[in-house]
């Protein structure tokens, strides 16, 4: 998406479609989130791209687990490796208590890092 400043200059700010470019491949965060959500014990998932010297962007996942779930980050990682192409597998998976939301109840990905 773009923005225009007071003097009329147009600035490219970022991608509106949230596509992550990792290892020269395009990764749709929603596709990785859907795989994570299909894993028993996962209640919510959010995926973002984070800067990485080797990969360009690394795939990073944040996961909220169901109450009482005993699956851990390593098991989630293994399940992603089994279900996703190698370039789509999150480099890191962080289990969190909740995901940040906007006032309107939508996921606030800009608050994730």
C-alpha positions in Angstrom: 0.0 0.0 0.0 1.0 3.6 -0.4 0.7 7.0 1.3 0.9 10.6 0.1 2.7 13.3 2.1 1.6 16.9 2.5 3.7 17.9 -0.6 2.1 15.3 -2.8 4.9 12.7 -2.8 3.8 9.1 -3.0 5.5 6.6 -0.7 5.4 2.8 -1.0 4.8 1.6 2.6 4.4 -2.1 2.4 2.4 -5.0 1.1 -1.3 -5.1 1.8 -1.5 -8.8 1.2 0.9 -9.8 4.0 2.9 -12.2 1.7 6.2 -13.3 3.3 9.2 -13.8 1.0 11.4 -16.4 2.5 14.2 -18.3 0.7 13.1 -16.7 -2.5 9.6 -18.3 -2.2 6.3 -16.6 -1.4 4.6 -17.8 1.8 0.9 -16.9 2.5 0.6 -16.6 6.3 -3.0 -17.7 6.2 -1.9 -21.1 4.7 0.6 -21.7 7.6 -2.0 -20.5 10.1 -4.6 -23.0 8.7 -2.1 -25.9 9.1 -1.4 -24.8 12.7 -5.1 -24.5 13.5 -5.6 -28.1 12.2 -3.2 -29.4 14.9 -5.2 -30.8 17.9 -4.8 -28.5 20.9 -4.2 -25.3 19.0 -6.9 -22.7 19.6 -5.5 -19.7 17.7 -2.5 -19.0 15.4 -0.9 -16.0 13.8 2.0 -16.0 11.4 4.3 -13.1 10.5 7.5 -12.5 8.6 10.5 -11.3 10.5 13.8 -10.0 9.1 16.5 -12.7 8.6 20.0 -12.2 7.2 20.0 -15.6 5.3 16.3 -16.0 4.4 15.3 -12.4 3.7 12.3 -13.0 5.9 11.8 -15.9 8.4 8.4 -17.3 9.1 7.4 -16.9 12.8 4.3 -18.3 14.3 2.5 -17.3 17.5 0.1 -20.0 18.9 -2.5 -20.0 21.6 -3.1 -23.5 23.0 -6.4 -25.0 24.2 -6.7 -25.2 28.0 -5.0 -28.3 29.3 -3.2 -29.0 26.0 0.2 -30.7 26.5 1.7 -30.2 23.0 4.8 -28.0 23.0 6.7 -25.9 20.6 8.9 -28.7 19.4 5.9 -30.9 18.6 4.2 -28.1 16.7 7.4 -27.6 14.7 7.6 -31.3 13.8 3.9 -31.3 12.8 4.5 -28.2 10.5 7.6 -30.0 9.0 5.3 -33.0 8.2 2.5 -30.9 6.7 4.2 -28.0 5.0 6.8 -27.4 2.3 10.2 -26.8 3.8 10.3 -23.0 3.0 6.9 -22.6 4.7 7.8 -24.1 8.0 8.1 -21.5 10.8 11.6 -20.9 11.9 10.2 -20.3 15.3 7.0 -21.0 17.1 6.1 -19.1 20.2 3.3 -20.3 22.5 1.4 -17.3 24.0 -1.5 -16.9 26.4 -3.4 -14.7 23.9 -3.0 -12.8 20.6 -3.2 -9.0 20.5 -6.4 -7.6 19.1 -7.6 -4.3 17.9 -10.6 -2.4 19.5 -12.8 -4.0 16.8 -11.7 -7.5 17.7 -9.4 -8.1 14.7 -5.9 -9.6 15.1 -3.3 -6.9 15.5 -0.3 -8.4 13.7 1.7 -5.2 14.0 1.9 -5.9 17.8 3.6 -9.3 17.2 7.4 -9.5 16.8 
